């Protein structure tokens, strides 16, 4: 039985360095696409965002102004939320008074140079408060009440009109939506037939939510995952399963403003997981894997307004899960073709900049962005002499790599984030 990983703690911060390693992502060469999708050469530049002075950092979201948010370790080993831009570098967003840790999970578009409002959490082990950082960096708590019998509210996304989505943890996990106007609504409990577990991963500007829930409709297994779209006006709209397979697991990790959903599908007939793009009218479109046959493994974590999808896929050549992009025509592209180490893309903005993280050396991950070459300019994108292609030719190991290679920790975006945080703390 799959279970949504309960998001534990967060405690990372980072320095204001922004070291580009352009040699790792420029002029990605065409490759054989074993799964049959068209592969297109795409030129991107990878930029290392550094840390807040600690060991590792992770990105969670990016807005149209190329402001990145996430979390990083501090010199003291705590985890703090950060905001990064090419002009400011990495800025520590701090915590609520008395808290030790924080994490940023989403950022709105904004008119100011440093980006819009930022959503996250502040607290410590087992005690988290949903928070908002303003465009100036001030922090305030969100008055989101807990669902009865749950212990922690964990937000994942929000919009400009004040809707926040996420899940409450504590034993199991329920997805929800909250606003000052309408209060908190338990999306998992109120689905037809109810559900014992779920997570709301994303919400659009109009209030459309993508929700993954545990279902008891499988024939051969006690529980499987199903994905729904929800609005206050229309209620629940099930995505269904590819080919109406009753045994398929479907996780929805993101959606764009047009209602296109992406995530992963796993079937009893295949090993691993297949990334997908879903749209009303066309249904499920499976996305290519690097592997052939039924052994592929990959997942889609975000989709832009034009249908470009990002995530990660298993590369047999390097034997690593690597950050990948799927174009609108179905082609799959390695974002860092010269780097054999584990990496993942978690967000893409509408100008084509992608963010995520990559393993740099044993035990160390850094938040990065991949920028289309058309954007590359200025000192922020100048290659560093210390980061050359040769440095990354050998495989390295990080405690969080296992989080990228198993569908269970990726039942939701927050589950993935929780997994890497736990892995970092236990290494």
C-alpha positions in Angstrom: 0.0 0.0 0.0 1.4 3.4 -0.9 1.3 6.1 1.7 1.7 9.8 1.4 4.9 10.6 3.3 4.1 12.9 6.2 6.1 16.1 5.8 8.4 16.5 8.8 10.6 19.4 9.4 12.3 22.1 7.6 15.5 24.0 8.5 17.6 25.3 5.6 19.2 28.7 4.6 21.9 29.7 2.0 24.6 32.2 1.1 24.2 34.8 -1.6 26.5 33.1 -4.1 25.2 32.5 -7.6 27.9 30.5 -9.3 27.0 29.5 -12.9 28.2 26.2 -14.3 27.4 26.8 -17.9 29.4 23.9 -19.2 26.8 21.5 -17.7 23.8 22.6 -19.6 24.7 24.5 -22.7 23.8 23.2 -26.1 22.3 19.9 -25.0 23.0 17.5 -27.8 20.3 15.5 -29.5 20.1 11.9 -28.2 18.4 8.7 -29.1 14.9 8.7 -27.5 14.3 5.0 -26.8 10.7 5.6 -25.8 9.8 7.0 -29.1 9.3 10.7 -28.4 10.9 13.3 -30.6 14.0 14.6 -29.0 15.0 18.2 -29.7 18.3 19.9 -29.0 17.7 22.7 -26.4 20.4 25.1 -25.3 20.2 26.0 -21.6 22.6 27.3 -19.0 22.7 25.8 -15.5 23.4 28.3 -12.6 24.3 27.1 -9.1 22.4 29.3 -6.6 24.7 28.4 -3.7 23.6 28.2 -0.1 23.0 30.4 2.9 26.4 29.3 4.3 25.5 25.7 5.1 26.0 22.5 3.1 22.9 22.0 0.9 20.1 24.0 -0.6 16.9 23.2 -2.4 14.6 25.2 -4.7 10.8 24.8 -4.6 9.3 27.4 -6.9 10.1 30.2 -9.4 8.1 33.1 -10.7 8.0 35.0 -14.0 10.6 37.4 -12.8 13.1 34.6 -12.2 12.8 34.9 -8.4 13.5 31.5 -6.8 12.4 30.4 -3.4 13.2 27.3 -1.3 15.3 26.5 1.7 19.0 26.0 2.7 21.2 25.0 5.5 22.8 27.8 7.5 26.3 27.8 9.0 24.7 26.6 12.2 23.0 23.6 10.5 19.5 25.0 10.7 17.1 25.2 7.7 15.9 28.6 6.6 13.7 29.8 3.8 15.4 31.8 1.0 14.6 34.1 -1.9 17.1 34.2 -4.7 17.4 36.6 -7.7 20.2 37.3 -10.1 20.6 40.8 -8.6 20.4 40.0 -4.9 21.7 36.5 -4.8 20.3 34.3 -2.0 18.6 36.1 0.9 17.7 34.6 4.2 14.0 35.1 4.9 14.3 34.2 8.5 11.6 32.7 10.8 8.8 33.8 13.1 10.1 35.1 16.5 11.3 32.2 18.6 11.4 29.6 15.8 14.5 27.8 14.7 13.6 26.8 11.1 11.6 27.9 8.0 11.0 26.8 4.5 9.5 28.6 1.4 7.4 26.5 -1.0 5.8 28.9 -3.4 6.1 32.5 -4.8 3.7 34.7 -6.6 4.5 37.0 -9.5 5.0 40.5 -8.3 5.8 44.0 -9.6 8.8 44.6 -7.4 12.3 43.5 -8.4 12.5 41.0 -5.6 9.4 39.2 -6.6 5.9 38.7 -5.0 4.7 37.2 -1.8 6.1 34.0 -0.6 4.3 31.0 1.1 6.0 28.7 3.5 6.3 27.4 7.1 8.1 28.4 10.2 8.7 26.4 13.3 10.6 23.3 14.6 10.3 19.6 14.7 6.6 18.6 14.8 5.4 22.2 15.1 4.8 24.2 12.0 3.0 27.5 11.3 2.0 28.4 7.8 3.5 31.9 7.0 3.6 34.5 4.3 6.6 36.7 3.5 5.8 40.1 1.9 7.7 41.5 -1.1 9.8 43.4 1.4 10.7 40.2 3.3 8.6 40.7 6.4 7.0 37.5 7.8 3.5 36.9 9.2 1.6 33.9 10.3 -1.5 32.7 8.4 -4.5 31.9 10.7 -5.2 28.5 9.1 -6.9 26.2 11.7 -6.1 22.5 11.9 -8.6 19.8 10.8 -9.7 18.1 14.0 -7.3 15.2 15.0 -4.4 16.5 12.9 -1.3 18.2 14.3 0.3 20.2 11.5 -0.9 22.3 8.6 1.5 22.1 5.7 0.8 24.6 2.8 2.0 23.8 -0.7 0.6 26.6 -3.0 -1.4 29.8 -3.1 -2.8 32.4 -5.4 -3.1 36.2 -5.5 -6.8 36.2 -4.4 -5.9 34.5 -1.1 -6.6 30.8 -1.6 -4.0 28.5 0.0 -3.9 24.7 -0.5 -1.9 22.0 1.3 -2.5 19.1 3.7 -2.8 18.5 7.4 -0.4 15.8 8.8 -0.6 13.7 11.9 -0.9 10.0 11.4 -2.5 10.2 8.0 -2.8 13.3 5.8 -5.8 15.2 4.4 -5.7 17.8 1.5 -7.4 21.1 2.0 -8.1 24.6 0.7 -8.3 27.7 2.9 -9.0 31.4 2.5 -10.0 34.2 4.8 -13.3 34.5 3.1 -14.4 30.8 3.0 -12.4 29.3 5.8 -10.9 25.8 5.5 -12.4 22.9 3.5 -11.3 19.3 3.9 -10.9 18.1 0.3 -10.1 14.6 1.2 -12.9 14.0 3.7 -15.6 15.5 1.5 -14.9 13.6 -1.7 -17.6 11.1 -2.7 -17.1 8.1 -0.4 -14.5 10.0 1.6 -10.8 9.3 1.6 -8.4 8.6 4.5 -5.4 10.3 2.8 -4.8 13.1 0.3 -2.8 16.1 -0.7 -3.6 19.3 -2.6 -0.5 20.1 -4.6 -1.4 23.2 -6.5 -4.1 25.9 -7.1 -4.5 28.3 -10.1 -5.3 32.0 -10.0 -9.0 31.2 -10.5 -9.2 28.6 -7.6 -8.8 25.4 -9.6 -7.1 22.8 -7.3 -5.3 19.5 -8.2 -5.9 16.9 -5.5 -4.4 13.4 -5.1 -6.3 11.0 -2.8 -6.2 7.4 -1.6 -9.0 5.4 -3.2 -10.5 1.9 -2.4 -11.6 1.3 -6.0 -8.7 -1.0 -7.0 -9.6 -4.6 -7.6 -6.4 -6.3 -6.7 -4.8 -3.9 -4.2 -6.4 -2.5 -1.0 -5.6 1.1 -1.9 -4.5 3.2 -4.9 -4.1 6.9 -5.8 -6.5 8.9 -7.8 -6.3 12.5 -8.9 -9.1 15.1 -9.2 -9.6 18.7 -10.2 -11.8 20.8 -7.8 -13.4 24.2 -7.7 -15.8 25.6 -5.2 -18.4 26.1 -7.9 -18.2 22.7 -9.6 -16.8 20.3 -7.0 -14.7 17.3 -7.9 -13.8 16.3 -11.4 -11.9 13.0 -11.6 -9.1 12.6 -14.1 -9.7 8.8 -14.2 -6.9 6.5 -15.3 -5.2 5.8 -18.6 -7.2 3.2 -20.5 -9.6 3.1 -17.5 -7.2 0.7 -15.8 -8.7 0.0 -12.4 -5.3 -0.9 -10.9 -3.4 2.2 -12.0 -2.1 4.8 -9.5 -2.4 8.4 -10.7 -0.6 11.2 -8.8 -1.2 14.8 -9.8 1.8 17.0 -8.8 1.0 20.3 -10.6 -1.2 22.1 -13.1 -1.1 25.3 -15.1 -3.7 28.1 -15.6 -5.4 26.3 -18.4 -6.1 23.3 -16.3 -3.4 21.0 -17.7 -2.3 18.5 -15.0 1.0 16.6 -14.8 2.3 13.9 -12.5 3.0 10.2 -12.7 1.1 7.0 -13.4 2.1 3.5 -12.2 0.4 0.3 -13.3 0.5 -3.2 -12.1 1.6 -4.2 -15.6 4.8 -2.1 -15.5 7.7 -1.4 -13.1 8.3 2.1 -12.0 6.3 5.2 -13.1 5.5 7.1 -16.3 5.2 10.9 -16.4 2.1 12.2 -18.0 0.3 15.3 -19.2 -3.5 15.5 -18.9 -5.8 18.0 -20.5 -9.6 18.2 -20.8 -10.7 16.8 -24.1 -7.5 14.9 -24.8 -7.1 13.0 -21.5 -3.8 11.4 -20.6 -0.7 11.7 -22.8 2.2 9.5 -21.6 5.5 11.3 -21.7 8.7 9.6 -22.9 11.2 7.7 -20.6 14.9 7.3 -21.4 14.5 3.6 -20.6 13.0 1.2 -23.1 10.2 -1.4 -22.5 8.4 -1.5 -19.2 11.3 -0.5 -17.0 11.1 3.2 -17.3 10.8 5.5 -14.3 10.0 9.2 -14.3 7.6 11.9 -13.0 6.5 15.3 -14.0 6.5 18.0 -11.3 5.5 21.2 -13.2 4.0 22.5 -16.4 4.3 25.9 -18.0 1.5 27.9 -19.8 2.6 26.6 -23.2 2.6 22.9 -22.1 6.4 22.4 -21.5 6.7 19.9 -18.7 9.7 19.4 -16.3 10.5 16.8 -13.7 13.0 13.9 -13.6 13.5 10.6 -15.4 15.8 7.6 -14.9 18.8 7.6 -17.3 20.2 4.1 -17.9 23.5 5.5 -19.2 24.3 7.2 -15.8 22.0 5.1 -13.7 20.7 8.3 -12.1 17.4 10.1 -11.9 18.2 13.3 -13.8 16.4 16.6 -14.3 14.4 16.5 -17.6 12.1 18.6 -19.8 9.3 17.3 -22.0 8.5 19.6 -24.9 5.0 20.2 -26.3 5.8 17.7 -29.2 6.6 15.0 -26.7 10.4 15.1 -26.9 12.4 14.5 -23.8 15.6 16.5 -23.0 18.2 16.2 -20.3 18.7 19.6 -18.7 22.3 18.8 -17.8 23.5 16.3 -20.4 27.1 16.2 -19.2 26.3 15.6 -15.5 25.7 12.0 -14.5 24.6 12.8 -11.0 21.1 12.8 -9.5 19.0 15.9 -10.1 15.4 17.0 -10.4 13.5 20.0 -11.8 10.6 21.1 -9.7 9.2 24.3 -11.3 9.2 26.2 -14.6 8.0 29.7 -15.2 6.3 31.1 -18.3 9.5 32.5 -19.7 11.1 29.1 -19.7 13.4 29.3 -16.7 13.5 26.1 -14.7 14.5 25.5 -11.1 15.3 22.5 -9.0 18.4 21.0 -7.4 21.4 18.7 -8.2 23.9 16.6 -6.4 27.3 18.4 -6.6 29.5 16.1 -4.4 29.1 13.4 -1.9 26.4 14.4 0.6 25.8 17.9 -1.0 22.9 19.2 -3.1 22.6 22.7 -4.4 19.6 24.6 -5.7 20.0 25.5 -9.4 18.2 27.2 -12.3 18.4 26.2 -15.9 18.0 29.3 -18.2 17.4 29.2 -21.9 20.4 30.6 -23.7 18.3 33.6 -25.0 18.3 34.8 -21.3 21.9 34.2 -20.6 23.7 37.5 -20.0 25.7 39.3 -17.5 28.0 38.2 -14.7 25.4 36.0 -13.1 25.7 33.6 -16.0 29.4 33.6 -16.5 31.0 30.1 -16.1 33.1 29.6 -13.0 36.6 28.3 -13.4 36.0 26.0 -10.4 33.0 24.4 -11.9 34.0 22.6 -15.1 32.5 19.6 -16.9 35.3 17.3 -15.8 34.4 17.8 -12.1 31.1 16.1 -12.6 32.1 13.1 -14.8 32.1 10.7 -11.8 29.0 9.6 -9.9 28.5 11.0 -6.4 26.2 9.9 -3.6 23.8 12.0 -1.5 21.4 10.8 1.2 18.5 12.4 -0.6 19.0 10.6 -3.9 16.7 7.7 -2.8 13.9 10.3 -2.5 14.0 10.9 -6.3 13.9 7.2 -7.2 10.7 5.9 -5.6 7.1 6.9 -6.4 6.1 6.7 -2.7 8.0 9.8 -1.6 6.6 11.6 -4.7 2.9 11.1 -4.0 2.9 14.9 -3.5 5.3 17.8 -3.8 5.4 18.2 0.0 6.2 14.5 0.4 9.2 14.8 -1.9 10.4 17.9 0.1 9.8 16.1 3.4 11.8 13.1 2.2 14.9 15.1 1.3 14.8 17.1 4.5 14.7 13.9 6.5 17.5 12.4 4.5 19.7 15.4 5.0 19.2 15.3 8.8 19.9 11.6 9.1 23.1 11.5 6.9 
